[in-house]
Amino acid sequence: MLSLSGKARGVSFAADSKTPLAADNLQDQFVVFQMNPKAEGPTILESSQVDPLIDGSQDQPDVLASLEMLSFNLGANEQVDKATNATMRINFGKDENSRDKAFDTLFWSIAAGLKLYDQVKNQRAESKEFKGDFRKACGNRLVEIPGGLGKLSFEVVKHKEPAWWQIFKSLPMRLALSKQARNDFTGGNPRIKTGCLNPGFCILTRGRDFQAIANSNANYYPAYGKLAPGNVSETDLVSGRYDDPLKDVTYAVFRVGMKKTKLDPTFNFG
C-alpha cells in the first residue's frame, strides 16, 4: 500500500523486510501535488505553496469534497506481469486538530480496482483506462470535512507476487481546505508550512519526480490520460513516434471538487 504522511507530507513505507524506511527517503515516497491552475510557473505545486480558495467562516466553517481519478500512469520501468492487479484505496476525513468539536472523527474509505495488464491487447493497460468517480462509491454523497482541516491518504495494494509495490503505508497527509482551517492550525505563524488543497486537479507521484513534472511545463490530455510537456503537440502525442520524457514516472491524476458548507450536528429523526 502507499499513502501520504501527515508530518513529512510524503509516504513512509515498509521495505520487503517490513522495516519502515526513514523520512530521509522522501524522494521515493508518493506525495500529492496541486496542479497549477495558471499557464505560467511550474506544472505542479507542493501543497504548502497552495493558497486556499475557500475562505471559511463562522457561518460556513465546513467543507464538502469529492474526488475523481482521471488516469493512472504506470512508469515504464515498473515491473508488471500479466497477472498483476491492484486496488487503490483513498481515505479522507477530519483531522483531529480541526476547529470542529461537534463531530467525531470519521474517515471515508473508497476503493477502486486497477487492472494493470490488458489481456486482450496482451500489453500493459493504458493510463486512460484507469478512471474512478469515487463519489459513486459513496452513494453520490460528498465527503464531509468538519472544520475544513482534513487528512487524506492514498494506498495501493498489489494482489500478486513478485511485488510491483510491496506494502507501502503511512500516516495520512494533513491538508487545510480553507484559509480559516489553515489559520486555525498555524495560529498565523508563517514558519508553519501547512499543506493545503484546492478544487481543481492534483497529481500523485514520487517526491523524486516532482522536479521532472514541475519543470516540464506539462499539459494534461484527459482523452489519453497523459501529461505531456508544453512543447509537445497533440499530433506528436498520437503519432506513434513520440518519446515520452515522463514515461518512467508513475503518477495518478485526480480532479477535486469542494464547496463550503455548515454541517448540522443536531440532526435527529424526531
C-alpha positions in Angstrom: 0.0 0.0 0.0 1.1 3.6 -0.5 -0.3 6.6 1.3 0.5 10.1 2.3 2.3 11.1 5.5 1.0 13.8 7.8 4.2 15.2 9.2 6.5 14.6 6.3 3.9 15.3 3.6 5.0 12.1 1.9 4.9 8.3 2.3 6.9 6.5 4.9 6.7 2.9 3.7 7.9 -0.6 4.6 10.6 -2.3 2.5 10.4 -6.0 1.6 11.8 -6.8 5.1 8.9 -4.9 6.6 11.4 -2.4 8.2 10.0 1.1 7.9 12.1 3.4 5.8 13.2 6.7 7.4 12.0 10.1 6.4 15.3 10.6 4.6 13.8 8.5 1.8 11.3 11.2 0.8 12.5 11.0 -2.8 11.0 7.5 -3.0 7.7 8.4 -1.4 4.4 9.3 -3.1 3.1 12.8 -2.5 0.0 14.7 -3.6 0.8 17.9 -5.5 -1.6 20.5 -6.7 -1.7 21.1 -10.5 -1.0 24.7 -11.2 -4.2 26.4 -12.5 -2.2 29.0 -14.3 -0.3 28.7 -17.6 2.7 30.4 -16.0 5.0 28.8 -13.5 5.7 25.2 -12.6 3.2 22.5 -13.7 2.6 21.3 -10.1 2.9 22.9 -6.7 4.0 21.5 -3.4 1.0 21.6 -1.0 2.4 24.2 1.3 2.7 26.6 -1.7 -1.1 26.4 -2.2 -3.3 29.3 -1.0 -6.8 28.0 -0.2 -9.5 29.4 -2.5 -12.2 28.8 0.2 -12.1 31.4 3.0 -14.2 29.6 5.6 -16.2 31.4 8.2 -18.3 31.0 11.4 -21.4 30.7 9.2 -19.8 28.1 6.8 -16.7 26.6 8.5 -17.0 23.1 7.0 -16.1 21.7 3.5 -17.8 19.2 1.2 -15.4 17.4 -1.1 -15.4 14.9 -4.0 -12.7 13.0 -5.8 -12.4 11.6 -9.3 -9.4 9.7 -10.6 -9.0 10.6 -14.2 -6.0 8.3 -15.0 -3.2 6.3 -13.5 0.1 6.2 -15.4 2.4 3.3 -14.5 6.1 4.1 -15.2 7.7 2.0 -17.9 10.4 0.8 -15.5 7.8 -0.6 -13.0 7.8 -4.4 -13.3 4.3 -5.8 -14.1 3.4 -9.2 -15.4 0.1 -10.5 -17.0 -1.5 -11.4 -13.7 -0.8 -8.1 -11.9 -3.8 -6.4 -10.4 -4.1 -3.8 -7.6 -6.6 -1.8 -5.6 -6.3 1.9 -4.9 -7.8 2.9 -1.6 -8.5 6.5 -0.6 -9.1 7.6 2.9 -10.4 11.1 3.6 -11.7 12.6 6.8 -11.4 15.2 9.5 -8.1 15.9 11.1 -8.1 15.7 14.9 -6.8 19.3 15.1 -9.8 20.7 13.3 -11.7 23.6 15.0 -14.8 21.4 14.9 -15.6 19.7 18.2 -19.2 18.7 17.4 -18.5 15.7 15.1 -16.5 12.6 15.9 -13.5 12.0 13.6 -14.9 10.0 10.6 -13.0 8.7 7.6 -14.5 7.9 4.2 -12.7 4.9 2.7 -13.1 4.4 -1.1 -11.6 1.6 -3.2 -11.1 1.2 -7.0 -9.7 -1.7 -8.8 -6.6 -1.3 -11.1 -6.2 -4.0 -13.7 -2.6 -3.3 -14.7 -2.4 -5.6 -17.7 -4.7 -5.7 -20.7 -5.2 -9.4 -21.5 -7.0 -8.7 -24.8 -4.3 -6.4 -26.1 -1.5 -8.5 -24.5 0.1 -5.4 -23.1 0.1 -3.1 -20.1 -3.2 -1.3 -19.6 -3.2 2.3 -20.8 -3.3 5.1 -18.3 -6.6 6.4 -19.7 -8.3 3.1 -18.8 -7.9 3.8 -15.1 -10.7 6.0 -14.0 -12.9 6.2 -10.9 -15.6 8.6 -9.8 -15.3 7.9 -6.1 -18.5 9.9 -5.4 -20.5 7.0 -6.8 -18.8 4.6 -4.3 -20.2 6.8 -1.6 -23.8 6.6 -2.9 -23.3 10.0 -4.6 -22.7 11.7 -1.2 -20.0 14.3 -0.8 -17.2 13.7 1.7 -17.8 15.9 4.8 -14.8 17.6 6.4 -16.0 19.4 9.6 -13.9 22.5 10.2 -12.2 22.3 6.9 -9.0 20.6 8.2 -8.7 17.1 6.8 -6.4 14.1 6.4 -6.0 12.4 3.1 -4.3 9.1 2.3 -3.8 7.1 -0.8 -2.9 3.4 -0.7 -2.2 0.9 -3.5 -2.5 -2.7 -2.6 -1.0 -5.2 -5.1 -2.5 -8.6 -5.4 0.2 -10.8 -6.8 3.9 -11.6 -6.1 6.6 -10.9 -7.1 5.8 -7.5 -5.8 5.3 -4.5 -8.1 4.9 -2.4 -4.9 5.3 -4.2 -1.6 3.5 -2.9 1.4 3.7 0.9 1.5 1.9 2.6 4.4 2.0 5.8 6.4 0.0 8.3 8.4 -2.4 10.4 6.3 -1.4 13.8 4.9 -2.8 16.8 6.8 -4.4 19.4 4.4 -6.2 22.6 5.1 -9.2 23.1 2.7 -9.9 26.7 3.7 -8.0 29.8 4.8 -9.8 29.6 8.2 -8.6 26.0 8.7 -5.0 26.9 7.8 -5.0 29.8 10.2 -6.6 27.8 13.0 -3.8 25.3 12.8 -0.9 27.6 12.2 -2.0 30.4 14.5 -0.8 32.8 11.8 2.8 31.6 12.2 4.4 32.0 8.7 7.0 29.3 9.6 4.4 26.6 9.9 4.1 25.4 6.3 0.7 23.6 6.4 -0.2 21.7 3.3 -3.4 22.9 1.5 -5.6 21.5 -1.2 -7.9 23.4 -3.6 -10.6 22.5 -6.0 -9.1 21.6 -9.4 -6.6 18.9 -10.4 -3.9 17.2 -8.4 -1.1 14.8 -9.2 0.1 11.8 -7.0 3.7 10.9 -7.7 7.0 10.2 -6.0 8.9 13.0 -4.4 11.9 12.4 -6.7 9.7 13.0 -9.8 8.4 16.4 -8.6 11.1 18.4 -10.5 10.6 16.4 -13.7 6.9 17.2 -13.8 7.1 20.7 -12.3 9.8 21.8 -14.8 8.2 20.1 -17.9 5.6 22.8 -18.4 3.2 19.9 -19.0 -0.4 19.9 -20.1 -2.8 17.1 -19.2 -4.7 15.3 -22.0 -7.7 13.6 -20.5 -8.5 11.8 -23.7 -5.2 9.9 -23.4 -4.7 10.0 -19.7 -1.2 11.6 -20.2 0.8 14.5 -19.1 2.9 15.9 -22.0 5.4 18.7 -22.0 4.1 22.0 -23.3 6.3 21.9 -26.4 4.6 18.6 -27.5 1.5 18.9 -29.7 -1.4 16.6 -29.6 -0.4 15.5 -33.1 3.0 14.5 -31.7 1.3 12.6 -28.8 -0.7 10.3 -31.1 1.9 10.0 -33.9 3.5 6.8 -32.6 6.9 8.4 -32.8 6.6 10.4 -29.5 9.3 9.6 -27.0 7.6 10.4 -23.7 10.1 12.1 -21.3 7.8 11.2 -18.4 7.4 7.5 -19.4 9.3 6.3 -16.3 7.3 8.4 -13.9 4.4 6.7 -12.1 1.6 9.2 -11.4 -2.1 9.5 -11.0 -4.3 12.4 -11.9 -7.3 13.4 -9.8 -10.0 16.0 -10.1 -11.0 17.5 -6.8 -14.3 19.3 -6.1 -15.1 21.3 -2.9 -17.7 23.7 -1.6 -18.1 25.5 1.8 -21.0 24.5 4.0 -22.2 24.3 7.6 -22.9 20.8 8.9 -25.6 20.4 11.4 -24.6 18.2 14.4 -28.1 18.4 15.9 -29.8 16.4 13.2 -32.1 13.7 14.5 -35.1 11.6 13.4 -37.5 13.4 15.7 
